[in-house]
């Protein structure tokens, strides 16, 4: 820690974390007092997919939904609607 309260990370750790000058990091304290250092980029990647994956391809789901809509439109047209 320097005189201005900045934390200095060793070069080897910065390389392992993929950090470059100017990159932002988050530092959080775990329940046991351990500090966790994470780059903003890594935090964003961790959020991607955190809600889980959709079953199957989104494109396939959209295609299937459009086919159902087209079939319903065809039925309505055949009834004169």
PDB file as gemmi writes it, atoms N, CA and C in Angstrom:
CRYST1    1.000    1.000    1.000  90.00  90.00  90.00 P 1                      
ATOM      1  N   UNK A   1       0.871  -1.162   0.000  1.00  0.00           N  
ATOM      2  CA  UNK A   1       0.000   0.000   0.000  1.00  0.00           C  
ATOM      3  C   UNK A   1       0.915   1.220   0.000  1.00  0.00           C  
ATOM      4  N   UNK A   2       0.611   2.158  -0.894  1.00  0.00           N  
ATOM      5  CA  UNK A   2       1.470   3.336  -0.928  1.00  0.00           C  
ATOM      6  C   UNK A   2       0.923   4.419   0.002  1.00  0.00           C  
ATOM      7  N   UNK A   3       1.631   5.535   0.068  1.00  0.00           N  
ATOM      8  CA  UNK A   3       1.258   6.615   0.986  1.00  0.00           C  
ATOM      9  C   UNK A   3      -0.091   7.250   0.653  1.00  0.00           C  
ATOM     10  N   UNK A   4      -0.570   7.062  -0.561  1.00  0.00           N  
ATOM     11  CA  UNK A   4      -1.874   7.612  -0.954  1.00  0.00           C  
ATOM     12  C   UNK A   4      -3.004   6.585  -0.791  1.00  0.00           C  
ATOM     13  N   UNK A   5      -2.697   5.433  -0.221  1.00  0.00           N  
ATOM     14  CA  UNK A   5      -3.716   4.413   0.023  1.00  0.00           C  
ATOM     15  C   UNK A   5      -3.985   3.510  -1.156  1.00  0.00           C  
ATOM     16  N   UNK A   6      -3.142   3.579  -2.156  1.00  0.00           N  
ATOM     17  CA  UNK A   6      -3.315   2.726  -3.334  1.00  0.00           C  
ATOM     18  C   UNK A   6      -2.649   1.384  -3.083  1.00  0.00           C  
ATOM     19  N   UNK A   7      -3.303   0.354  -3.530  1.00  0.00           N  
ATOM     20  CA  UNK A   7      -2.781  -0.999  -3.404  1.00  0.00           C  
ATOM     21  C   UNK A   7      -1.954  -1.324  -4.632  1.00  0.00           C  
ATOM     22  N   UNK A   8      -0.761  -1.832  -4.419  1.00  0.00           N  
ATOM     23  CA  UNK A   8       0.128  -2.177  -5.526  1.00  0.00           C  
ATOM     24  C   UNK A   8       0.104  -3.692  -5.695  1.00  0.00           C  
ATOM     25  N   UNK A   9      -0.261  -4.132  -6.905  1.00  0.00           N  
ATOM     26  CA  UNK A   9      -0.284  -5.564  -7.205  1.00  0.00           C  
ATOM     27  C   UNK A   9       1.017  -5.953  -7.898  1.00  0.00           C  
ATOM     28  N   UNK A  10       1.625  -7.054  -7.476  1.00  0.00           N  
ATOM     29  CA  UNK A  10       2.865  -7.495  -8.131  1.00  0.00           C  
ATOM     30  C   UNK A  10       2.638  -7.769  -9.626  1.00  0.00           C  
ATOM     31  N   UNK A  11       3.683  -7.543 -10.406  1.00  0.00           N  
ATOM     32  CA  UNK A  11       3.597  -7.702 -11.862  1.00  0.00           C  
ATOM     33  C   UNK A  11       3.133  -9.106 -12.255  1.00  0.00           C  
ATOM     34  N   UNK A  12       3.608 -10.136 -11.565  1.00  0.00           N  
ATOM     35  CA  UNK A  12       3.214 -11.514 -11.906  1.00  0.00           C  
ATOM     36  C   UNK A  12       1.712 -11.706 -11.727  1.00  0.00           C  
ATOM     37  N   UNK A  13       1.162 -11.131 -10.675  1.00  0.00           N  
ATOM     38  CA  UNK A  13      -0.276 -11.241 -10.444  1.00  0.00           C  
ATOM     39  C   UNK A  13      -1.049 -10.457 -11.504  1.00  0.00           C  
ATOM     40  N   UNK A  14      -0.578  -9.269 -11.842  1.00  0.00           N  
ATOM     41  CA  UNK A  14      -1.240  -8.480 -12.896  1.00  0.00           C  
ATOM     42  C   UNK A  14      -1.255  -9.238 -14.216  1.00  0.00           C  
ATOM     43  N   UNK A  15      -0.155  -9.896 -14.526  1.00  0.00           N  
ATOM     44  CA  UNK A  15      -0.105 -10.689 -15.775  1.00  0.00           C  
ATOM     45  C   UNK A  15      -1.098 -11.844 -15.716  1.00  0.00           C  
ATOM     46  N   UNK A  16      -1.151 -12.555 -14.597  1.00  0.00           N  
ATOM     47  CA  UNK A  16      -2.077 -13.690 -14.461  1.00  0.00           C  
ATOM     48  C   UNK A  16      -3.525 -13.236 -14.589  1.00  0.00           C  
ATOM     49  N   UNK A  17      -3.821 -12.045 -14.065  1.00  0.00           N  
ATOM     50  CA  UNK A  17      -5.185 -11.520 -14.122  1.00  0.00           C  
ATOM     51  C   UNK A  17      -5.478 -10.826 -15.450  1.00  0.00           C  
ATOM     52  N   UNK A  18      -4.454 -10.659 -16.278  1.00  0.00           N  
ATOM     53  CA  UNK A  18      -4.635  -9.988 -17.565  1.00  0.00           C  
ATOM     54  C   UNK A  18      -4.885  -8.498 -17.414  1.00  0.00           C  
ATOM     55  N   UNK A  19      -4.302  -7.894 -16.382  1.00  0.00           N  
ATOM     56  CA  UNK A  19      -4.527  -6.476 -16.115  1.00  0.00           C  
ATOM     57  C   UNK A  19      -3.481  -5.619 -16.807  1.00  0.00           C  
ATOM     58  N   UNK A  20      -3.920  -4.472 -17.295  1.00  0.00           N  
ATOM     59  CA  UNK A  20      -3.019  -3.504 -17.922  1.00  0.00           C  
ATOM     60  C   UNK A  20      -3.188  -2.168 -17.201  1.00  0.00           C  
ATOM     61  N   UNK A  21      -2.261  -1.275 -17.414  1.00  0.00           N  
ATOM     62  CA  UNK A  21      -2.334   0.045 -16.807  1.00  0.00           C  
ATOM     63  C   UNK A  21      -3.677   0.694 -17.127  1.00  0.00           C  
ATOM     64  N   UNK A  22      -4.341   1.184 -16.102  1.00  0.00           N  
ATOM     65  CA  UNK A  22      -5.632   1.854 -16.278  1.00  0.00           C  
ATOM     66  C   UNK A  22      -6.837   0.947 -16.126  1.00  0.00           C  
ATOM     67  N   UNK A  23      -6.632  -0.373 -16.120  1.00  0.00           N  
ATOM     68  CA  UNK A  23      -7.759  -1.290 -15.937  1.00  0.00           C  
ATOM     69  C   UNK A  23      -8.350  -1.106 -14.539  1.00  0.00           C  
ATOM     70  N   UNK A  24      -9.648  -1.273 -14.438  1.00  0.00           N  
ATOM     71  CA  UNK A  24     -10.313  -1.193 -13.147  1.00  0.00           C  
ATOM     72  C   UNK A  24     -10.507  -2.590 -12.596  1.00  0.00           C  
ATOM     73  N   UNK A  25     -10.413  -2.689 -11.270  1.00  0.00           N  
ATOM     74  CA  UNK A  25     -10.640  -3.960 -10.598  1.00  0.00           C  
ATOM     75  C   UNK A  25     -11.645  -3.743  -9.477  1.00  0.00           C  
ATOM     76  N   UNK A  26     -12.270  -4.830  -9.072  1.00  0.00           N  
ATOM     77  CA  UNK A  26     -13.102  -4.797  -7.874  1.00  0.00           C  
ATOM     78  C   UNK A  26     -12.394  -5.638  -6.826  1.00  0.00           C  
ATOM     79  N   UNK A  27     -12.431  -5.165  -5.615  1.00  0.00           N  
ATOM     80  CA  UNK A  27     -11.851  -5.906  -4.496  1.00  0.00           C  
ATOM     81  C   UNK A  27     -12.980  -6.129  -3.508  1.00  0.00           C  
ATOM     82  N   UNK A  28     -13.221  -7.386  -3.192  1.00  0.00           N  
ATOM     83  CA  UNK A  28     -14.286  -7.707  -2.247  1.00  0.00           C  
ATOM     84  C   UNK A  28     -13.713  -8.585  -1.147  1.00  0.00           C  
ATOM     85  N   UNK A  29     -14.369  -8.544  -0.005  1.00  0.00           N  
ATOM     86  CA  UNK A  29     -13.924  -9.356   1.126  1.00  0.00           C  
ATOM     87  C   UNK A  29     -14.840 -10.554   1.270  1.00  0.00           C  
ATOM     88  N   UNK A  30     -14.235 -11.726   1.292  1.00  0.00           N  
ATOM     89  CA  UNK A  30     -14.989 -12.957   1.487  1.00  0.00           C  
ATOM     90  C   UNK A  30     -15.342 -13.091   2.970  1.00  0.00           C  
ATOM     91  N   UNK A  31     -16.231 -14.024   3.288  1.00  0.00           N  
ATOM     92  CA  UNK A  31     -16.678 -14.215   4.668  1.00  0.00           C  
ATOM     93  C   UNK A  31     -15.525 -14.497   5.625  1.00  0.00           C  
ATOM     94  N   UNK A  32     -14.487 -15.160   5.114  1.00  0.00           N  
ATOM     95  CA  UNK A  32     -13.358 -15.523   5.989  1.00  0.00           C  
ATOM     96  C   UNK A  32     -12.280 -14.446   6.029  1.00  0.00           C  
ATOM     97  N   UNK A  33     -12.564 -13.256   5.458  1.00  0.00           N  
ATOM     98  CA  UNK A  33     -11.611 -12.158   5.494  1.00  0.00           C  
ATOM     99  C   UNK A  33     -10.642 -12.121   4.328  1.00  0.00           C  
ATOM    100  N   UNK A  34     -10.695 -13.103   3.463  1.00  0.00           N  
ATOM    101  CA  UNK A  34      -9.819 -13.136   2.290  1.00  0.00           C  
ATOM    102  C   UNK A  34     -10.288 -12.077   1.293  1.00  0.00           C  
ATOM    103  N   UNK A  35      -9.352 -11.355   0.716  1.00  0.00           N  
ATOM    104  CA  UNK A  35      -9.698 -10.360  -0.295  1.00  0.00           C  
ATOM    105  C   UNK A  35      -9.696 -11.011  -1.667  1.00  0.00           C  
ATOM    106  N   UNK A  36     -10.697 -10.672  -2.460  1.00  0.00           N  
ATOM    107  CA  UNK A  36     -10.812 -11.201  -3.820  1.00  0.00           C  
ATOM    108  C   UNK A  36     -10.608 -10.037  -4.778  1.00  0.00           C  
ATOM    109  N   UNK A  37      -9.656 -10.173  -5.690  1.00  0.00           N  
ATOM    110  CA  UNK A  37      -9.367  -9.151  -6.696  1.00  0.00           C  
ATOM    111  C   UNK A  37      -9.858  -9.686  -8.037  1.00  0.00           C  
ATOM    112  N   UNK A  38     -10.696  -8.897  -8.707  1.00  0.00           N  
ATOM    113  CA  UNK A  38     -11.249  -9.343  -9.985  1.00  0.00           C  
ATOM    114  C   UNK A  38     -11.281  -8.155 -10.949  1.00  0.00           C  
ATOM    115  N   UNK A  39     -10.830  -8.410 -12.169  1.00  0.00           N  
ATOM    116  CA  UNK A  39     -10.891  -7.352 -13.168  1.00  0.00           C  
ATOM    117  C   UNK A  39     -12.346  -7.117 -13.545  1.00  0.00           C  
ATOM    118  N   UNK A  40     -12.651  -5.915 -13.996  1.00  0.00           N  
ATOM    119  CA  UNK A  40     -14.021  -5.627 -14.435  1.00  0.00           C  
ATOM    120  C   UNK A  40     -14.405  -6.539 -15.591  1.00  0.00           C  
ATOM    121  N   UNK A  41     -13.442  -6.831 -16.456  1.00  0.00           N  
ATOM    122  CA  UNK A  41     -13.685  -7.705 -17.609  1.00  0.00           C  
ATOM    123  C   UNK A  41     -14.082  -9.102 -17.129  1.00  0.00           C  
ATOM    124  N   UNK A  42     -13.351  -9.626 -16.133  1.00  0.00           N  
ATOM    125  CA  UNK A  42     -13.662 -10.961 -15.603  1.00  0.00           C  
ATOM    126  C   UNK A  42     -15.015 -10.961 -14.906  1.00  0.00           C  
ATOM    127  N   UNK A  43     -15.331  -9.875 -14.198  1.00  0.00           N  
ATOM    128  CA  UNK A  43     -16.627  -9.782 -13.526  1.00  0.00           C  
ATOM    129  C   UNK A  43     -17.756  -9.794 -14.552  1.00  0.00           C  
ATOM    130  N   UNK A  44     -17.571  -9.088 -15.658  1.00  0.00           N  
ATOM    131  CA  UNK A  44     -18.592  -9.069 -16.713  1.00  0.00           C  
ATOM    132  C   UNK A  44     -18.758 -10.452 -17.326  1.00  0.00           C  
ATOM    133  N   UNK A  45     -17.631 -11.137 -17.576  1.00  0.00           N  
ATOM    134  CA  UNK A  45     -17.711 -12.495 -18.145  1.00  0.00           C  
ATOM    135  C   UNK A  45     -18.432 -13.437 -17.194  1.00  0.00           C  
ATOM    136  N   UNK A  46     -18.228 -13.263 -15.885  1.00  0.00           N  
ATOM    137  CA  UNK A  46     -18.884 -14.127 -14.904  1.00  0.00           C  
ATOM    138  C   UNK A  46     -20.398 -13.925 -14.922  1.00  0.00           C  
ATOM    139  N   UNK A  47     -20.839 -12.712 -15.228  1.00  0.00           N  
ATOM    140  CA  UNK A  47     -22.273 -12.443 -15.279  1.00  0.00           C  
ATOM    141  C   UNK A  47     -22.941 -13.050 -16.506  1.00  0.00           C  
ATOM    142  N   UNK A  48     -22.193 -13.144 -17.588  1.00  0.00           N  
ATOM    143  CA  UNK A  48     -22.750 -13.703 -18.816  1.00  0.00           C  
ATOM    144  C   UNK A  48     -23.064 -15.174 -18.568  1.00  0.00           C  
ATOM    145  N   UNK A  49     -24.290 -15.531 -18.758  1.00  0.00           N  
ATOM    146  CA  UNK A  49     -24.687 -16.913 -18.552  1.00  0.00           C  
ATOM    147  C   UNK A  49     -25.057 -17.227 -17.111  1.00  0.00           C  
ATOM    148  N   UNK A  50     -24.973 -16.240 -16.196  1.00  0.00           N  
ATOM    149  CA  UNK A  50     -25.298 -16.527 -14.802  1.00  0.00           C  
ATOM    150  C   UNK A  50     -26.774 -16.859 -14.625  1.00  0.00           C  
ATOM    151  N   UNK A  51     -27.599 -16.438 -15.564  1.00  0.00           N  
ATOM    152  CA  UNK A  51     -29.025 -16.756 -15.495  1.00  0.00           C  
ATOM    153  C   UNK A  51     -29.307 -18.142 -16.063  1.00  0.00           C  
ATOM    154  N   UNK A  52     -28.277 -18.804 -16.534  1.00  0.00           N  
ATOM    155  CA  UNK A  52     -28.451 -20.125 -17.117  1.00  0.00           C  
ATOM    156  C   UNK A  52     -28.584 -20.040 -18.620  1.00  0.00           C  
ATOM    157  N   UNK A  53     -28.522 -21.153 -19.239  1.00  0.00           N  
ATOM    158  CA  UNK A  53     -28.625 -21.188 -20.697  1.00  0.00           C  
ATOM    159  C   UNK A  53     -30.034 -21.582 -21.097  1.00  0.00           C  
ATOM    160  N   UNK A  54     -30.469 -21.001 -22.179  1.00  0.00           N  
ATOM    161  CA  UNK A  54     -31.765 -21.363 -22.725  1.00  0.00           C  
ATOM    162  C   UNK A  54     -31.638 -22.737 -23.366  1.00  0.00           C  
ATOM    163  N   UNK A  55     -32.665 -23.561 -23.210  1.00  0.00           N  
ATOM    164  CA  UNK A  55     -32.599 -24.867 -23.850  1.00  0.00           C  
ATOM    165  C   UNK A  55     -32.650 -24.718 -25.364  1.00  0.00           C  
ATOM    166  N   UNK A  56     -31.681 -25.245 -26.055  1.00  0.00           N  
ATOM    167  CA  UNK A  56     -31.645 -25.142 -27.509  1.00  0.00           C  
ATOM    168  C   UNK A  56     -31.168 -23.781 -27.962  1.00  0.00           C  
ATOM    169  N   UNK A  57     -31.106 -23.612 -29.239  1.00  0.00           N  
ATOM    170  CA  UNK A  57     -30.652 -22.378 -29.854  1.00  0.00           C  
ATOM    171  C   UNK A  57     -31.756 -21.330 -29.831  1.00  0.00           C  
ATOM    172  N   UNK A  58     -31.401 -20.104 -29.534  1.00  0.00           N  
ATOM    173  CA  UNK A  58     -32.378 -19.016 -29.554  1.00  0.00           C  
ATOM    174  C   UNK A  58     -32.926 -18.844 -30.962  1.00  0.00           C  
ATOM    175  N   UNK A  59     -32.069 -18.996 -31.953  1.00  0.00           N  
ATOM    176  CA  UNK A  59     -32.509 -18.900 -33.348  1.00  0.00           C  
ATOM    177  C   UNK A  59     -33.553 -19.969 -33.648  1.00  0.00           C  
ATOM    178  N   UNK A  60     -33.294 -21.202 -33.198  1.00  0.00           N  
ATOM    179  CA  UNK A  60     -34.263 -22.285 -33.408  1.00  0.00           C  
ATOM    180  C   UNK A  60     -35.577 -21.992 -32.693  1.00  0.00           C  
ATOM    181  N   UNK A  61     -35.496 -21.425 -31.497  1.00  0.00           N  
ATOM    182  CA  UNK A  61     -36.714 -21.091 -30.756  1.00  0.00           C  
ATOM    183  C   UNK A  61     -37.517 -20.025 -31.493  1.00  0.00           C  
ATOM    184  N   UNK A  62     -36.843 -18.998 -31.998  1.00  0.00           N  
ATOM    185  CA  UNK A  62     -37.532 -17.942 -32.745  1.00  0.00           C  
ATOM    186  C   UNK A  62     -38.160 -18.483 -34.024  1.00  0.00           C  
ATOM    187  N   UNK A  63     -37.416 -19.335 -34.709  1.00  0.00           N  
ATOM    188  CA  UNK A  63     -37.918 -19.939 -35.940  1.00  0.00           C  
ATOM    189  C   UNK A  63     -39.169 -20.769 -35.656  1.00  0.00           C  
ATOM    190  N   UNK A  64     -39.123 -21.547 -34.599  1.00  0.00           N  
ATOM    191  CA  UNK A  64     -40.248 -22.393 -34.225  1.00  0.00           C  
ATOM    192  C   UNK A  64     -41.471 -21.553 -33.849  1.00  0.00           C  
ATOM    193  N   UNK A  65     -41.230 -20.490 -33.088  1.00  0.00           N  
ATOM    194  CA  UNK A  65     -42.326 -19.599 -32.706  1.00  0.00           C  
ATOM    195  C   UNK A  65     -42.945 -18.941 -33.939  1.00  0.00           C  
ATOM    196  N   UNK A  66     -42.116 -18.525 -34.880  1.00  0.00           N  
ATOM    197  CA  UNK A  66     -42.638 -17.896 -36.109  1.00  0.00           C  
ATOM    198  C   UNK A  66     -43.452 -18.897 -36.922  1.00  0.00           C  
ATOM    199  N   UNK A  67     -43.024 -20.148 -36.964  1.00  0.00           N  
ATOM    200  CA  UNK A  67     -43.800 -21.178 -37.674  1.00  0.00           C  
ATOM    201  C   UNK A  67     -45.174 -21.355 -37.034  1.00  0.00           C  
ATOM    202  N   UNK A  68     -45.225 -21.356 -35.686  1.00  0.00           N  
ATOM    203  CA  UNK A  68     -46.511 -21.472 -34.993  1.00  0.00           C  
ATOM    204  C   UNK A  68     -47.413 -20.280 -35.319  1.00  0.00           C  
ATOM    205  N   UNK A  69     -46.810 -19.098 -35.332  1.00  0.00           N  
ATOM    206  CA  UNK A  69     -47.586 -17.896 -35.664  1.00  0.00           C  
ATOM    207  C   UNK A  69     -48.109 -17.960 -37.099  1.00  0.00           C  
ATOM    208  N   UNK A  70     -47.272 -18.379 -38.030  1.00  0.00           N  
ATOM    209  CA  UNK A  70     -47.680 -18.473 -39.435  1.00  0.00           C  
ATOM    210  C   UNK A  70     -48.799 -19.489 -39.599  1.00  0.00           C  
ATOM    211  N   UNK A  71     -48.715 -20.621 -38.881  1.00  0.00           N  
ATOM    212  CA  UNK A  71     -49.766 -21.638 -38.964  1.00  0.00           C  
ATOM    213  C   UNK A  71     -51.081 -21.084 -38.419  1.00  0.00           C  
ATOM    214  N   UNK A  72     -51.009 -20.325 -37.322  1.00  0.00           N  
ATOM    215  CA  UNK A  72     -52.218 -19.729 -36.756  1.00  0.00           C  
ATOM    216  C   UNK A  72     -52.811 -18.705 -37.724  1.00  0.00           C  
ATOM    217  N   UNK A  73     -51.951 -17.927 -38.370  1.00  0.00           N  
ATOM    218  CA  UNK A  73     -52.430 -16.949 -39.358  1.00  0.00           C  
ATOM    219  C   UNK A  73     -53.087 -17.649 -40.537  1.00  0.00           C  
ATOM    220  N   UNK A  74     -52.504 -18.770 -40.993  1.00  0.00           N  
ATOM    221  CA  UNK A  74     -53.092 -19.535 -42.084  1.00  0.00           C  
ATOM    222  C   UNK A  74     -54.463 -20.091 -41.699  1.00  0.00           C  
ATOM    223  N   UNK A  75     -54.592 -20.580 -40.461  1.00  0.00           N  
ATOM    224  CA  UNK A  75     -55.886 -21.102 -40.004  1.00  0.00           C  
ATOM    225  C   UNK A  75     -56.928 -19.988 -39.946  1.00  0.00           C  
ATOM    226  N   UNK A  76     -56.511 -18.828 -39.460  1.00  0.00           N  
ATOM    227  CA  UNK A  76     -57.438 -17.683 -39.395  1.00  0.00           C  
ATOM    228  C   UNK A  76     -57.871 -17.271 -40.802  1.00  0.00           C  
ATOM    229  N   UNK A  77     -56.942 -17.242 -41.749  1.00  0.00           N  
ATOM    230  CA  UNK A  77     -57.253 -16.853 -43.126  1.00  0.00           C  
ATOM    231  C   UNK A  77     -58.202 -17.866 -43.762  1.00  0.00           C  
ATOM    232  N   UNK A  78     -58.001 -19.166 -43.469  1.00  0.00           N  
ATOM    233  CA  UNK A  78     -58.841 -20.204 -44.039  1.00  0.00           C  
ATOM    234  C   UNK A  78     -60.277 -20.096 -43.497  1.00  0.00           C  
ATOM    235  N   UNK A  79     -60.411 -19.618 -42.267  1.00  0.00           N  
ATOM    236  CA  UNK A  79     -61.754 -19.445 -41.672  1.00  0.00           C  
ATOM    237  C   UNK A  79     -62.414 -18.148 -42.128  1.00  0.00           C  
ATOM    238  N   UNK A  80     -61.633 -17.346 -42.839  1.00  0.00           N  
ATOM    239  CA  UNK A  80     -62.195 -16.087 -43.319  1.00  0.00           C  
ATOM    240  C   UNK A  80     -61.993 -14.965 -42.318  1.00  0.00           C  
ATOM    241  N   UNK A  81     -61.084 -15.173 -41.377  1.00  0.00           N  
ATOM    242  CA  UNK A  81     -60.860 -14.183 -40.319  1.00  0.00           C  
ATOM    243  C   UNK A  81     -59.826 -13.266 -40.645  1.00  0.00           C  
TER     244      UNK A  81                                                      
END                                                                             
